[in-house]
Each structure stands twice: as C-alpha cells, then as structure tokens.
Amino acid sequence: MTWKVGKKRRKALGTRRTVVLVFAAVIALGTLLLLLPVSSRNGGCCGFKTALFTATSSTCVTGLVLADTWSQWSGFGQFVIIAMIEIGGLGFMSLASMFIFFARRKAGIQHRLLIAESINSDGSGGVMRIQRNLLIGSLSLEALGALVLFLRLFPLYGASKALKLGVFHSVSAFCNAGFDIMGFESPGGSMAPFASDGVVLLTLSVLIIVGGLGFIVWDEILNVKPKKWSVYTKLVLITTAAFIVSGFIVFCLLEWKNPETLGNFTAPVKLLNSFFQSVTLRTAGFASFDQNGLTQAGKAVSDFMMFVGGSSGSTAGGIKTVTFVVLFLFIKSRVRGRSGTDVFKHTISDEQVMNALTLFIIMVTLAFAGATFMCADSGVSFADALFEVISALGTVGLSTGITAALGTASQIMLIIFMFFGRIGILTISIGFLNGGYTERNYRYSGTNLLIG
C-alpha cells in the first residue's frame, strides 16, 4: 500500500512539474518574440519587464498590461499575444479535461471539484473524443463570435480592420483574457467606445460566459438529458446564473447614479453596462467604463466576484464557482448543527470540503499579503491594491489604472501571481485529484479547544 501511495505521489509531482514547465516555456518564448523590434509599433525594443509581463498576462489569460496593447504592439506583436492567449486558454482546458478524464472514478462524487460525472467514456478513444470536441467546439464558437463582431464593425472600420478586431476580441473574450486592441479609439479604454453598443457587449458577454463554463459542462449539456445532468453541472449552471443576475442587480443599485461609471448613461445603457460588468468580472477583464470610478462598495463586490471566478476546466480563473458553493454549503450545514454536507441528495465528502477550504485559505492569504506588500512598495491605497492583486490571482485583468505606475517589485509580484492564479491552481487541483495523502503511523492524545 505504501509503495502504491508513493508511486501515485511521484506521478502527481511529475504531472505538476510538466504543467509548470510547459506554460513557463510558452511564456519564455513569448517574451523573446515580444522583445524583437518587429513586435513593437515604434520599431524599438520594449524592454524585458514589459515583454515578460505581457507574455505572462497573455499566456495566463489575465489581461493586465503595462502598456496599451494597440499603442505598444505592432501587428506581429498583437499576433504573438493572441497566439499565447489561445494556447493559454484552450491548452489549459485541454490539460484540465485530460486530468479530469484520467481521474474518473466509478462511484460517488469525485475526489475533486474538477471532476465531472458526465465523462462516461473509457480508453484512448474517449480521450481523443474529448480533445477533438473541445477544439472543434472552441474554435467554432470563436469563429461565430468573430463573424458577429465583424458584421457589426464592418460599417465602422471597413473589411480588413473589422475582421482583425472581430477575431482578436472573439478569441480574447472566449478565453476570458480581456486583452483589447481598441487603443486607436481610446488608449487604455478597453470596451468604453462601445459602452452603448448592445451587439458588441452582448456578443462578448456570451463568449465570456460560455468560455467560463468549461468543456465538461458543455459536453454534458449537449450529450446528456437535463434530468441526468451530474451534480457538478447543475451546480455550475445555477451558480453561474446566480452570480451574473445578482451582480447585475447589485451594480445597478450601487452605480446607477455614480457619474464616474453609469451615472451619465441612459437607463437602457445603464442596464447593459451593469450586465456586462457582472459578466466580465467572471475573469474576462474587459471594461466598458473606468474601474477606478467605482464606488468603494462597487470595488468590494468586484473583488468578491473576481475572487470566485468561473468554473473548473474552463478558460476562467478564480477559486471557481463550485469551490465557493461547497464552502457555502459546508458553513450552512455547520450553522444548522449538521455534521454532513449535502447537495441535490448527494453527500459531499469531508475530503472535498477540506480541499475547497485549503484552496480558499491559500488564495485569501495571498490576496491580503500581496495587497499589503503593494501598499508598502508602491504607496497605493489598500482598496486599489487589493483590486489589482485579486485581478492577477483570479486572472481577470481589470485594473483601476495603477498597473504601469506600480513599483518594479509590485509588478514582479503581479507576474508571479498571474502565473500562480493560472498554473498554480491547476497543479494544486492535480494534487487533489491524485490524492495519495501520507497516513501517519502514530497519533497524539486529543485536546479540546474553544472555537469562536
């Protein structure tokens, strides 16, 4: 038994190392390509820090930048960025789907929140089916989004530019990256030029939502009757809808009269932008108005939504929707004086609850420690620092506009946090999937502590 556990742990460690090295290699290659003079619009070298920051943000589909993407990068540089976004988005989904497949178990709720009971195939044929459908589905949705955006932007910019804008923003939205090349309209303004354009914002919203659900959920929706959907899929769909609707309502209430955000819009445009804000906070990173103009309450709600993020095995980041639900159900159960945690007439194992709690504590600790460090290093307010740090950890990309003005140490920290938010969460999840915890062959005497 000990030999089997040791072998399992070594396999998990090897898998984690492979994931880290693959993404690190993509970032390194992207950094080198962005350092080339041909990548910059002015024909000069952008500098190592800017190249590394942009490559990390692209591969980790975050969206934080030190310079406006349109103003800084040439057509070649923008191609490198969108290629890294595609690799970081779809490549991550492929890896996550593979791990979910190989961790498939026959009975009960699976070892980790990433597990979806919808995977019913066995053998290499099942793996190939998953990968083929993932790529075909993803590319088809990106193409459809690009077509809609092209048709909308064609009257404004002509065929060539509209096609480029359509493809770039469709891929960026589906991969929840938040990069934009609208700087020729308003440098650093993201989607602000289209704040009143329902076609553009709603198209981006649909791509963001679908990309944030994850392939495992898509696969089950398309191939399984609703009555037979797994607990995981039901939780993802209900939680996603609940977050979007509640976020929409909250932002309407908090920002409706704020002249820095929604206050100067007409009522229909206020509703549109409240909805878009709620959606983009699911780790997409597009902005239709200045995030620095949010009320303090608005920033707090944004922090929470960015922290939770999207769903497992998707292009989104954060602690993930089902992780949050498991913790909520666990707390609810404890408050009611119950020992178990149940959902949809299924019991969530104590091990899963502890895994969710572990991930939550890690992310909260990093967020507050990072924000405190940023305040000390760069002299920004704690509210803005926390917003920036959670945006990096959740691979969101929204910013109050302080990224480029931060100290070098803070920017390096953001690079590390973006990498951890994307790759670290997956490697931790792989550890949860593989299990193999070492059992102690001894036990100390018990003790009673006062809790609360």
C-alpha positions as CSV (number, residue, x, y, z in Angstrom):
1,M,0.0,0.0,0.0
2,T,2.8,2.4,0.9
3,W,4.5,1.6,-2.4
4,K,1.3,2.4,-4.3
5,V,0.8,5.7,-2.5
6,G,4.4,6.7,-3.1
7,K,4.1,5.9,-6.8
8,K,0.9,7.9,-7.0
9,R,2.5,10.9,-5.3
10,R,5.6,10.7,-7.7
11,K,3.2,10.6,-10.7
12,A,1.3,13.6,-9.4
13,L,4.5,15.5,-8.8
14,G,5.8,14.7,-12.3
15,T,2.5,15.8,-13.8
16,R,2.6,19.1,-11.9
17,R,6.2,19.7,-13.0
18,T,5.3,19.1,-16.6
19,V,2.4,21.6,-16.5
20,V,4.6,24.3,-14.9
21,L,7.4,23.7,-17.4
22,V,5.1,23.8,-20.4
23,F,3.5,27.1,-19.5
24,A,6.8,28.6,-18.4
25,A,8.3,27.6,-21.8
26,V,5.4,29.3,-23.6
27,I,5.9,32.5,-21.6
28,A,9.7,32.4,-22.2
29,L,9.2,32.0,-26.0
30,G,6.5,34.8,-26.0
31,T,8.8,37.1,-24.0
32,L,11.6,36.6,-26.6
33,L,9.3,37.2,-29.5
34,L,7.9,40.4,-27.9
35,L,11.4,41.7,-27.3
36,L,12.0,41.7,-31.1
37,P,11.9,45.2,-32.6
38,V,9.4,44.0,-35.1
39,S,6.9,43.3,-32.2
40,S,6.8,47.0,-31.1
41,R,4.9,49.7,-33.1
42,N,7.8,52.1,-32.8
43,G,10.3,49.5,-34.1
44,G,12.4,49.5,-30.9
45,C,12.8,47.0,-28.1
46,C,10.1,47.3,-25.5
47,G,12.3,46.2,-22.6
48,F,12.4,42.9,-20.7
49,K,10.0,43.7,-18.0
50,T,7.2,44.8,-20.4
51,A,7.8,41.8,-22.6
52,L,7.7,39.3,-19.7
53,F,4.7,41.0,-18.0
54,T,2.7,40.9,-21.3
55,A,3.7,37.3,-22.1
56,T,2.7,36.1,-18.7
57,S,-0.6,38.0,-18.8
58,S,-1.3,36.6,-22.3
59,T,-0.5,33.0,-21.6
60,C,-2.2,33.1,-18.2
61,V,-5.2,34.8,-20.0
62,T,-5.3,37.6,-17.4
63,G,-5.3,41.0,-19.3
64,L,-3.2,43.2,-17.0
65,V,-0.8,45.3,-19.1
66,L,2.0,47.8,-18.6
67,A,1.2,49.5,-21.9
68,D,-1.9,49.8,-24.1
69,T,-1.9,46.7,-26.5
70,W,-2.7,48.7,-29.6
71,S,-0.3,51.6,-28.9
72,Q,2.6,49.4,-27.9
73,W,2.5,46.4,-30.2
74,S,2.7,46.1,-33.9
75,G,0.5,43.7,-35.9
76,F,3.2,41.0,-35.4
77,G,3.3,41.7,-31.6
78,Q,-0.5,41.5,-31.4
79,F,-0.4,38.2,-33.3
80,V,2.0,36.8,-30.7
81,I,-0.2,38.0,-27.9
82,I,-3.4,36.4,-29.4
83,A,-1.5,33.2,-30.1
84,M,-0.4,33.0,-26.4
85,I,-4.0,33.7,-25.3
86,E,-5.2,30.8,-27.5
87,I,-2.6,28.5,-26.1
88,G,-3.1,29.6,-22.5
89,G,-6.9,29.3,-22.8
90,L,-7.5,26.2,-24.9
91,G,-4.3,24.5,-23.8
92,F,-5.3,24.9,-20.2
93,M,-8.8,23.5,-20.9
94,S,-7.2,20.5,-22.7
95,L,-4.9,19.8,-19.8
96,A,-7.7,20.1,-17.3
97,S,-10.0,17.9,-19.3
98,M,-7.3,15.2,-19.6
99,F,-6.7,15.2,-15.8
100,I,-10.5,15.0,-15.2
101,F,-10.7,12.1,-17.6
102,F,-7.9,10.1,-16.1
103,A,-9.1,10.8,-12.5
104,R,-12.5,9.3,-13.4
105,R,-13.9,7.0,-10.7
106,K,-16.8,4.6,-10.8
107,A,-18.9,5.6,-7.8
108,G,-19.8,8.6,-5.7
109,I,-18.9,12.3,-6.0
110,Q,-15.3,12.5,-7.3
111,H,-12.2,13.3,-5.3
112,R,-12.0,16.9,-6.5
113,L,-14.3,19.7,-7.6
114,L,-12.8,19.4,-11.1
115,I,-14.4,16.0,-11.5
116,A,-17.5,15.9,-13.7
117,E,-19.6,12.8,-13.6
118,S,-20.6,13.5,-17.3
119,I,-17.4,11.7,-18.6
120,N,-18.6,8.2,-19.4
121,S,-16.0,7.1,-21.9
122,D,-13.1,4.8,-21.4
123,G,-9.8,4.2,-23.1
124,S,-7.8,6.3,-25.6
125,G,-10.8,6.7,-27.8
126,G,-12.6,8.6,-25.0
127,V,-9.6,10.9,-24.6
128,M,-9.4,11.6,-28.3
129,R,-13.2,12.4,-28.4
130,I,-12.8,14.8,-25.6
131,Q,-9.9,16.6,-27.1
132,R,-11.5,16.7,-30.6
133,N,-14.8,18.0,-29.4
134,L,-13.1,20.6,-27.2
135,L,-11.1,22.0,-30.0
136,I,-13.9,21.9,-32.6
137,G,-16.4,23.4,-30.2
138,S,-14.0,26.2,-29.0
139,L,-12.8,27.2,-32.5
140,S,-16.4,27.1,-33.8
141,L,-17.6,29.4,-31.1
142,E,-14.7,31.8,-31.5
143,A,-15.4,31.8,-35.3
144,L,-19.1,32.6,-34.7
145,G,-18.2,35.4,-32.3
146,A,-15.7,36.8,-34.8
147,L,-18.3,36.8,-37.5
148,V,-20.9,38.6,-35.5
149,L,-18.3,41.2,-34.4
150,F,-17.1,41.6,-38.0
151,L,-20.6,42.2,-39.3
152,R,-21.1,44.9,-36.6
153,L,-17.8,46.6,-37.0
154,F,-17.6,46.4,-40.8
155,P,-19.6,49.6,-41.4
156,L,-17.4,51.5,-38.9
157,Y,-13.9,50.3,-39.9
158,G,-14.0,48.5,-43.2
159,A,-13.5,44.8,-44.0
160,S,-9.8,44.4,-43.1
161,K,-9.8,46.2,-39.8
162,A,-13.2,44.8,-38.8
163,L,-12.0,41.2,-39.4
164,K,-8.9,41.8,-37.3
165,L,-10.9,43.3,-34.5
166,G,-13.5,40.6,-34.7
167,V,-11.1,37.7,-34.5
168,F,-8.9,39.3,-31.8
169,H,-11.7,40.2,-29.4
170,S,-13.6,37.0,-30.0
171,V,-10.6,34.9,-29.0
172,S,-9.8,37.2,-26.1
173,A,-13.4,37.0,-24.8
174,F,-13.8,33.3,-25.2
175,C,-10.5,32.7,-23.4
176,N,-11.5,35.1,-20.7
177,A,-8.3,37.1,-21.4
178,G,-9.6,40.7,-21.6
179,F,-6.9,41.9,-24.0
180,D,-8.2,44.5,-26.4
181,I,-6.8,46.4,-29.4
182,M,-9.2,49.4,-29.3
183,G,-6.5,51.8,-28.2
184,F,-6.8,53.7,-31.5
185,E,-10.2,54.9,-30.2
186,S,-9.2,55.4,-26.6
187,P,-5.8,54.2,-25.3
188,G,-6.5,52.0,-22.2
189,G,-10.2,52.5,-22.6
190,S,-10.9,48.8,-23.4
191,M,-14.6,48.5,-24.5
192,A,-15.6,52.0,-23.4
193,P,-16.0,53.1,-27.0
194,F,-18.8,50.5,-27.3
195,A,-20.5,51.2,-23.9
196,S,-23.8,51.8,-25.7
197,D,-23.4,49.1,-28.3
198,G,-25.6,46.1,-27.4
199,V,-24.4,43.9,-30.2
200,V,-20.7,44.2,-29.2
201,L,-21.1,43.9,-25.5
202,L,-23.7,41.1,-25.6
203,T,-21.6,39.1,-28.1
204,L,-18.6,39.4,-25.8
205,S,-20.7,38.5,-22.8
206,V,-21.9,35.3,-24.4
207,L,-18.4,34.3,-25.3
208,I,-17.2,35.1,-21.8
209,I,-20.0,33.1,-20.2
210,V,-19.6,30.0,-22.4
211,G,-15.8,30.0,-22.1
212,G,-16.1,30.3,-18.3
213,L,-18.4,27.2,-18.0
214,G,-15.8,24.7,-19.1
215,F,-15.8,21.9,-21.7
216,I,-17.0,19.3,-19.2
217,V,-20.3,21.2,-18.7
218,W,-20.7,21.8,-22.5
219,D,-20.2,18.1,-23.1
220,E,-22.9,17.1,-20.7
221,I,-25.4,19.8,-21.8
222,L,-25.0,18.6,-25.4
223,N,-24.9,14.9,-24.8
224,V,-27.0,14.2,-21.7
225,K,-30.6,14.8,-20.9
226,P,-31.2,17.5,-18.3
227,K,-32.7,15.0,-15.8
228,K,-29.4,13.1,-15.9
229,W,-27.0,16.0,-15.5
230,S,-24.4,15.5,-12.9
231,V,-24.4,17.4,-9.6
232,Y,-21.3,19.2,-10.8
233,T,-23.0,20.5,-14.0
234,K,-26.2,21.6,-12.1
235,L,-24.1,23.5,-9.5
236,V,-22.0,25.2,-12.2
237,L,-25.1,26.4,-14.2
238,I,-27.1,27.5,-11.1
239,T,-24.1,29.3,-9.5
240,T,-23.1,31.0,-12.8
241,A,-26.6,32.3,-13.4
242,A,-26.9,33.4,-9.7
243,F,-23.7,35.3,-9.8
244,I,-24.5,37.1,-13.1
245,V,-28.0,38.0,-12.1
246,S,-27.1,39.1,-8.5
247,G,-24.0,41.1,-9.9
248,F,-26.3,42.8,-12.4
249,I,-28.7,43.9,-9.7
250,V,-26.0,45.0,-7.2
251,F,-24.2,47.1,-9.8
252,C,-27.4,48.7,-10.9
253,L,-28.1,49.6,-7.2
254,L,-24.6,50.8,-6.4
255,E,-23.5,52.6,-9.5
256,W,-26.8,53.8,-11.1
257,K,-26.2,57.5,-10.1
258,N,-22.4,57.4,-10.0
259,P,-21.2,59.9,-12.7
260,E,-17.8,58.1,-12.8
261,T,-19.4,54.8,-14.0
262,L,-23.1,54.6,-15.0
263,G,-24.4,57.9,-14.0
264,N,-24.2,59.7,-17.4
265,F,-25.7,56.8,-19.4
266,T,-29.4,56.5,-20.4
267,A,-31.4,53.9,-18.5
268,P,-31.1,51.1,-21.2
269,V,-27.3,51.7,-21.4
270,K,-27.0,51.6,-17.6
271,L,-28.7,48.2,-17.6
272,L,-26.5,46.9,-20.5
273,N,-23.3,48.0,-18.7
274,S,-24.3,46.6,-15.4
275,F,-24.9,43.3,-17.0
276,F,-21.6,43.5,-18.9
277,Q,-19.7,44.4,-15.6
278,S,-21.2,41.4,-13.9
279,V,-20.2,39.1,-16.7
280,T,-16.7,40.5,-17.3
281,L,-15.8,40.1,-13.6
282,R,-16.1,36.4,-14.0
283,T,-12.3,36.7,-15.1
284,A,-12.8,38.2,-18.5
285,G,-11.2,41.6,-17.9
286,F,-12.9,43.8,-20.4
287,A,-14.2,47.2,-19.1
288,S,-16.9,49.4,-20.6
289,F,-16.2,52.2,-18.1
290,D,-13.3,53.3,-15.8
291,Q,-13.0,50.8,-13.0
292,N,-11.3,53.4,-10.8
293,G,-14.6,55.3,-10.8
294,L,-16.4,52.5,-9.0
295,T,-17.7,53.3,-5.5
296,Q,-15.9,51.6,-2.6
297,A,-18.9,49.2,-2.3
298,G,-18.7,48.6,-6.1
299,K,-15.0,47.7,-5.8
300,A,-15.7,45.4,-2.8
301,V,-18.3,43.5,-4.8
302,S,-16.0,43.4,-7.8
303,D,-13.2,41.9,-5.6
304,F,-15.5,39.2,-4.4
305,M,-16.7,38.2,-7.9
306,M,-13.2,38.2,-9.3
307,F,-12.1,36.1,-6.4
308,V,-14.7,33.4,-7.1
309,G,-14.2,33.5,-10.9
310,G,-15.6,30.9,-13.3
311,S,-15.8,27.1,-13.4
312,S,-13.2,24.3,-13.3
313,G,-11.7,23.1,-16.5
314,S,-12.6,26.3,-18.3
315,T,-10.8,29.4,-19.6
316,A,-11.7,31.3,-16.4
317,G,-9.7,31.7,-13.2
318,G,-10.5,32.3,-9.5
319,I,-11.2,29.7,-6.8
320,K,-14.0,28.5,-9.1
321,T,-17.8,28.5,-8.6
322,V,-18.2,25.0,-7.2
323,T,-15.4,25.6,-4.7
324,F,-17.4,28.5,-3.4
325,V,-20.6,26.5,-3.3
326,V,-19.0,23.7,-1.4
327,L,-17.7,26.1,1.2
328,F,-21.1,27.8,1.4
329,L,-23.0,24.5,1.9
330,F,-20.4,23.4,4.5
331,I,-20.9,26.6,6.5
332,K,-24.7,26.4,6.1
333,S,-24.6,22.8,7.4
334,R,-22.4,23.7,10.4
335,V,-24.6,26.7,11.3
336,R,-27.6,24.4,11.3
337,G,-25.8,21.9,13.6
338,R,-25.4,19.2,11.0
339,S,-22.3,17.0,10.6
340,G,-22.5,16.3,6.8
341,T,-22.6,18.5,3.7
342,D,-25.3,17.6,1.2
343,V,-26.5,18.9,-2.2
344,F,-29.1,17.5,-4.5
345,K,-29.5,14.4,-2.3
346,H,-25.8,13.7,-2.6
347,T,-23.2,13.9,0.1
348,I,-20.0,16.0,-0.4
349,S,-17.1,14.1,1.2
350,D,-15.2,15.7,4.0
351,E,-12.0,15.4,1.9
352,Q,-13.6,17.6,-0.8
353,V,-14.7,20.2,1.7
354,M,-11.1,20.3,3.1
355,N,-9.7,20.6,-0.4
356,A,-12.0,23.6,-1.1
357,L,-11.1,25.1,2.2
358,T,-7.4,24.7,1.6
359,L,-7.7,26.4,-1.8
360,F,-9.8,29.2,-0.3
361,I,-7.3,29.9,2.5
362,I,-4.3,29.9,0.1
363,M,-6.0,32.4,-2.2
364,V,-7.2,34.7,0.7
365,T,-3.7,34.7,2.3
366,L,-2.0,35.5,-1.0
367,A,-4.5,38.3,-1.8
368,F,-4.2,40.1,1.5
369,A,-0.4,39.6,1.8
370,G,0.1,40.8,-1.8
371,A,-2.1,43.9,-1.3
372,T,-0.3,44.8,1.9
373,F,3.1,44.4,0.1
374,M,1.9,46.5,-2.8
375,C,0.7,49.3,-0.4
376,A,4.2,49.3,1.2
377,D,6.1,49.1,-2.0
378,S,4.1,51.5,-4.3
379,G,2.2,53.7,-1.9
380,V,-1.3,52.9,-3.4
381,S,-4.5,52.6,-1.3
382,F,-5.3,49.2,0.1
383,A,-8.6,49.1,-1.9
384,D,-6.8,49.7,-5.2
385,A,-4.0,47.3,-4.2
386,L,-6.5,44.5,-3.3
387,F,-8.4,45.0,-6.5
388,E,-5.2,44.7,-8.5
389,V,-3.9,41.7,-6.7
390,I,-7.2,39.8,-6.8
391,S,-7.4,40.6,-10.5
392,A,-4.0,39.0,-11.0
393,L,-4.7,35.9,-8.9
394,G,-8.1,35.5,-10.5
395,T,-6.6,36.0,-13.9
396,V,-9.2,38.7,-14.5
397,G,-7.2,41.7,-15.9
398,L,-9.4,44.5,-14.7
399,S,-7.5,47.4,-13.1
400,T,-8.1,50.7,-11.5
401,G,-5.3,52.1,-13.7
402,I,-2.4,51.6,-11.4
403,T,-0.5,48.7,-13.1
404,A,2.0,50.7,-15.1
405,A,2.7,53.1,-12.2
406,L,3.5,50.4,-9.6
407,G,7.0,49.8,-8.4
408,T,9.1,47.1,-10.0
409,A,8.8,44.8,-7.0
410,S,5.0,45.0,-7.2
411,Q,4.9,44.4,-10.9
412,I,7.1,41.3,-10.4
413,M,4.7,40.1,-7.7
414,L,1.8,40.5,-10.2
415,I,3.7,38.4,-12.7
416,I,4.1,35.6,-10.1
417,F,0.5,35.9,-9.0
418,M,-0.8,35.7,-12.6
419,F,1.3,32.6,-13.1
420,F,0.1,31.1,-9.8
421,G,-3.5,32.0,-10.5
422,R,-3.5,30.1,-13.8
423,I,-1.0,27.3,-13.3
424,G,-0.8,27.0,-9.5
425,I,-4.5,26.4,-9.1
426,L,-4.3,23.6,-11.7
427,T,-1.3,21.9,-10.1
428,I,-2.9,22.1,-6.7
429,S,-6.0,20.6,-8.2
430,I,-3.9,17.8,-9.7
431,G,-2.7,17.0,-6.2
432,F,-6.3,16.9,-5.0
433,L,-7.2,14.6,-7.9
434,N,-4.4,12.2,-7.3
435,G,-4.9,12.1,-3.5
436,G,-2.3,9.8,-2.0
437,Y,-2.0,11.6,1.3
438,T,0.5,10.1,3.7
439,E,-1.1,8.5,6.7
440,R,0.7,8.9,10.0
441,N,1.5,5.7,11.9
442,Y,1.1,7.5,15.2
443,R,-1.5,9.7,16.9
444,Y,-1.2,12.2,19.8
445,S,-3.7,12.4,22.6
446,G,-6.7,14.6,21.9
447,T,-7.3,18.1,23.2
448,N,-10.4,20.4,23.4
449,L,-10.1,24.0,22.2
450,L,-12.5,26.9,22.4
451,I,-13.5,27.8,18.9
452,G,-15.2,31.1,18.3
